[in-house]
Amino acid sequence: MATAHAPASRRVSARIGGIAESATLAVDAKAKALRAAGRPVIGFGAGEPDFPTPEPIVAAAVAASAEPRNHRYTPAAGLPELREAIAAKTARDSGYQVRPEQVLVTNGGKQAVYQAFATLLDPGDEVLLPAPYWTTYPEAVSLAGGVPVRVTADESTGYLVDVEQLEAARTPRTKVLLFCSPSNPTGAVYPAEQAERIGRWALEHGIWVVTDEIYEHLVYDGARAASLPVLVPELADTCVVLNGVAKTYAMTGWRVGWMVSPLDVTRAATNLQSHLTSNVCNVAQRAALAAVSGPLDAVHDMRAAFDRRRRTIVELLAKIPGVHCPTPQGAFYAYPSVRALLGRELRGRRPGSSAELAELVLEHAEVAVVPGEAFGTPGYFRLSYALGDADLVTGVTRMAELLAEISPA
């Protein structure tokens, strides 16, 4: 007798089946696969510094791997000395004074994002997401039972939302505002005055703020990444700060992030993590300890390189007819609008979306970019300029030559 099987629609839960694949990782994987097959693809997909992790950090990890104490379970919330160092680093870099007990060390920034929402949200709670947004935010909100509510800004405002837009989106179900400055995917940085207005608005309406500060050191042209609980100290009791070592120290693969939150939230999120993963890899934690406790010299060198590439990519994009790109002030992303190019003929096709246009760019120019659909705003490309200078110029030039073939509007 044949064995009965559950319907195909029920083999994977609706909760997990509804999660979209990370578009940035998918584009990066496709670019790497094509390169492995011999095609000279240049990838602008992954938000990953192309520099090696600084040597003193690697040396700390090598030493730690030989220590038996690092071969055992350690506290789920993180090594006590790392939590202390993160609290000290937070005060040093942003002026936010926190206790080590408020710090939870996570398996990268993504886990910190998910755990923050899982800890704060009940089913049906709404989260205001300024768009363009990082592709993981809405998925983490939905997975935690929340409802992502898009609040869209475009290039006319430098991709910055204002209090009036947030207020128009607020409902009785609004519980959290996600705030990210410097921004992934746009590189936008909120001026302190505008950020403070947003923070005071959230405070006035009893809205929690989850603020992602992972790009705090990557700012240019005199911009400053101001921390919301510093601008609005009264917000500290309803604010979760997310951060990690990935972008600042070129440690994407080490998987160490953290969340800083009020004690009750940190304790609850720690209970969750104790069942999800237990402690973060101890060797990676020791490396992170060396990173956050050490000097920022290597960070400054990387930022200088990113700044040079930023100016180059904006200059090259500005020369492409129909492409408009505000100059990013932070992170390592450019987010040009390609809306004026859609619906026009290119190599026998008329791409009606930025996703379709990105496919043509990959196929005919052998350049991988992430379309704006992944970030909640169709009609744009995200290009990470965290790649070598020569590849950057070659890649954008190839793309420009292809887009120059587009038929007149």
N, C-alpha and C positions, 0 to 999 in steps of 0.2 A: 504494500500500500504506500502510495506517495506520501511524503511528509508534508504536512500543512505548513505554509509559511505566512507570516504576517504580510499584509499588503505592502507593496514597495514604498508607498507614501509614509508608512509607519516604521520602516526599518531604521530611519534616522529621525530623531526628535525634531519637531517643528522649530524648537528653540535653536538648535544647532544647525539644522538644515537651512534656516533663514539667514545665516551669517554669510556675508559676502567675503570672498577671498581678498586679502590685502592686495590692492591694485599696484602699489609701489613695489612690493616684493615680487608680484607676478611679472611686472615689466622687467625688473632686474633679472629674474630667473630666465626669462625668454631671451634677453640680450646675451646672457652668459652662455645659454645653450647654443645660440646662433654663432657666437664666437668660437665655441668648442667645435662647431661643425665647419669652421674655416671661414666664416663670413666676417668681414672687418667692421662689425657693429660697434658703435660708440653709444654707451648707455648714460643717459641723464636721469635714470629712474630712481635709484636708491639714495636715500639721505644718509650717506655714509662717508665720513672723511677718508680721503685716500692716503692719509699719513699712517705710519706705524704707531702703535702705542708707544709713548716715551719710554726710553730704556730703563730709567729707575723704577718705573711701575712694573715693567716686565721682570726686572731683577727681584723685586719684592715678591712677586708671584712664584718665581723659581725657588726662592728661599723658603717660602711658605709651604710649597709642595713637599718639602723634605721634613716638615715638622709634624710628628704624630698627632698633635692636638688638632690639627686641621683635617685629620682623617676621620673625625667623629662628628656626631650630631652637635650642633650648637644652637643657641636660642633662636626660635622662629623669627623673632623681630629683628635679628641681626646681631653681629658681634658687638658687645657693649662698647668696645673702643672705637668701632666704626660709627656707631650711633652718636657717640660723643664728638667724634671728628666731624660728622655731618652737621651737627648742631653748631659747632664752632665755625665751620665753613659757611653755613647759612648766615650767621652773624657777620662774618668777614665780608662776604660778597654782596649781600643785599641789605644788611642792617637789620634783619629780622632776628630777634632774640627768642630762641626756643630752647626747651629742655631736651636732653637726649631721649627721655621717655616718650616724647612726642614723635620720634622718628621710627619708621618701619622700613627696613631694607627689603627690597623686592627683586624678583628675577627680571630686571630690566624695567624701563619706564612703562612698557605696555602693561605689565602686571600691576604696576602702581595705578595706572588709569582705570583698569577694570576693578580693582579692589576698592578704589575710592567710590566709584559709582555703586558697586555691589553693597557697600557698607551704608551709603546714604539713601538709596532709593528703595521705595516700595512700588509694587506694580501700579502703573498709571501715572507716577510722578513724572513731570516734564522737565527736560533739561534744555535750556537755551544754548544753541550751538551757533556762534558767529561763523558764517561761511564766506569764503572758502575755509574748510576745516580739514584737519588731518583725518585720513580715511578711517582710522581706528576708532575715533571718538563715537560716532553714532552706533557702531557695532557693539562697543562696550556698553553704551547706555541701554540698547535694546536687550542685550544679553542679561543685564542686571534687572530687567523688567521695566525700565523707564521708557519714556517716549521722547526721542530727539525732536526738537523744534528748531528749524533752520531760520536764522536771521542773516540775510544776505547783504553783503557789501560788494562793490565792484571797484574797478580801477579808478573811477571818478573820485572816490574818497580815499584812494590808497589802500583799499580793502579794509578799512576801519569802520566798525559799526558805532553808532552813537546811542545815547540813553533813550532818545525818542523811539528808535527802532526797537530797542529792548522792551521798552514800556508797551509798545504796540503789540508785542508778542507775548507779554505776560498774561497768565490766566491764574485762576485759583489753584490750579494743579502745578504751577511752576515751583520747583524746589531748588534747582541748581542752575547756575550760570557757568559754562565752561569758558575760561579766559586763557588765551595763549599769546604771549608777546615776549620776544620775537616770535613771529608766526611761521608755522609749517602749515600750508604750502607757499605762502606769499612773501615771506620775509618782512612783513609789515611790523612796525614797532609803534605801540601806542605812546603818544606824548604823556608825560606824567599827569598833566592837568586833565586830559580826557580819561585816563585810567582811573584817576581819583574820583571823577564824576560817576563813572560806572560803579566803582566800589561803594560809594555812598548811596547810590541808587539801590544796589543789592542789599545794603545794610538797612535802608529805610523800609524795604519790603520783606525783610526776613528771608532773603534768598541766599542759600549757600553759594560759595564760589569755589570751584576747583580750578586752580591756576597752574598752568604748565610752564615751568621756567627753565626747561632743559637747554634752551639756546641763550641763556642769560649773558654769556661771555662773548657771543658772536654778534656784535653790533658795530656800526660804521657811521661815518660822517657826524660824529658827535652825539649820536643817539644813545639813550640810556634805557636799559631794561629795568624799570621800576617795579618793585614787588608790591602787590596790592595790600597785603596786611601791614606793610610799612607806610604806605600812603594813607591808609585808613586803619589805624591801630585797633579800632573797635570791631573790625571785621575778623579779628584773629579767632574768635570763638565759633565762627561759622565759615571757616576757610581751610581748604586743603591745598597744600603746595606740593607739586610733583616735580621731580628732578632726577638726575642720574649722571653717570660719568660718560655715557656713550658719545655725545657730540663734542663736549668740551675737551675730552682727553683722547679722542680717537679710540674709543673702547666699545664699539658697537657689539662686538662678539663676546665680550666678557659678561654681559647680562647682569648689570648691577644698577638698579634705580632705587628710588625711595619716595615715600610720602611723608609729609610733616603735617600733623593735624592736631586738633584738640585731643586731650588724653582719652576721652571716652571713645572717640572715633578710632584712634590708633589701637586701643585695646581690642575693639571689635574687629578691626581689619587684621590684627595679629592672630586672633582666634580663627578667622577665615583662612589665613595663610598657613596656620599650623596644620590644617587638614588638606590644603591644596598642595603645598610643596615642602613644608617644613622650612629649614634654613636655606638661604642662598649658598651656592658653592663657596666653601671657606677660602679656597685659594683666590677666587675672584674677589671676595670681600677684602682679603689682605691687599690685593692689588688696588682696589678702590680706596682703601685706607691710605696707601702711599700717594694716590692721586690727590685726594681732597686735602691731605695734610701737607702736600708739597707746594713748591712755588708754581707760579703760573707762566713761567718763561716760555715753555713749549706751546702753551695755549696762545700766547701773544704772537709767536711765530706763525702758527697755523692761521690765526685770524688775519695776519698781514697777507698771507697767500690767498685766503678767501676774498679779502677785500680787492685784491688785484684782479682776481677772476670775476668778481661781481661787476666791476667796471667794464671789463672786457665783454662779458656776455650781454650786458645791457646795451653797450655800443653796437654790437653785432646784430642784436635783435631789432634795434631801432632802424636799421637799414632795410629791413624786410617790409615791402609794401603790404599794408593791411594788418600788420602786427603792432600791437601797442603794449608796452611793458613799463609800468612804474618802476622807478629805481628802488630796489629793496634796501632797507636799512638794517636788516638783521638776518640771522640764520645763514643758510647757503642755498637759497632757492630763488629762481626768477619765475614769475607767473604771468606770462604774456597772454593777452587776449588774441584769439585767432578767429573771432566771430565774423569778421569782415571777409574771411576766406571761405566760409562755409557755403555750400550750394553752388560752387563754381567748379568748372571742369578741371580735372587734373589727371593726366594719364588715363583718359577714357572713363573716369568716374566723377561723380559729383558728391563728395562727402557732405552729408547733412549734419554731422556732429563732430565735435573735437575727437571723439573716440575713433570715428572712421578716418578722420584726417591723420590721426596718430598712426593708424595701421598703414596708411599710404607712406608716411614718412619712414616707418620702419622697413617697409617692403622695398621702396625705391631709393631712399637715401641711406639706408642702413644706420638709422639713428633712432634710439629708443627714448621716448618721452612719455610722461604719464598724462592722460587726458583729464580735463577738468571735471568730467563726470565723477571721477573717484573722490573729488573733494567738495561735492555738492554744488558745483557751478559749471555746468556745461559751457563750452565755447572758449576754453582756456587750455594751455599746456603748463605743466610744471616741469621745470628743468633744474636739476640739482647741479650746481657748479662745484661740487666737491670732487672734482676729477682733475687730472693733469692739464696744465695750460695748453699744451699742444693738442690734446684730444678735444678740449673744449672748443678751440678755434676751428679745428677740422670738422667737428660734429655740427656746429651751428652753421658753418659755411656750406656744408653738404645740404643741410635742411633748407637754407636760404636759396640755394641754386634750384632745388626741387620746387619750392613754393613760388619761385619766380615764373614757373611755367603755368601757373593758374590763370585761367581765362579771365579777361576783364569782367567786372560786374555788369 
